[in-house]
Amino acid sequence: MSDLTIVSNGSDLAYGHSIQDFSGTDSSGAKIAFVLRATDIYRKVNGKWLIEHEHYSVPVDLTTAKADLMSKP
């Protein structure tokens, strides 16, 4: 995880975003790697911060309009 930023209203609502690198193997055993951007909305309930909404997106190659899973920030 990199570029983690969290902003709060100071009481009960916050949002955050980060860049997340993933790697592993797919179901056929081939190695895979990709980059996602995560955006979260947090709400404080009974003194605990909970994720209320989570969204993942991938970079897009503007020339081809296709996902670019290997793009680095």
C-alpha positions, 0 to 999 in steps of 0.5 A: 500500500502506498500514497495513503491519505485519510481526511476527516471532518473531525467527528464521525465521517472520513474518507481515504484513498490509497494505491495498492499493489497485488501479486499472486498466482491465478487458478492455472498457477501463472504469476499475476500482478496488478495495481488498484486505487482504493477509496473508502468512506468511514463512519464512526459508530459507537466510538469505532471507525467502520468502513461504510463504503469501499470502491476499487478502480484501476488506471486506464490507458487513455489511448486505448481506453482499456484498463492498464493493470501494470501502471504505477503511480 
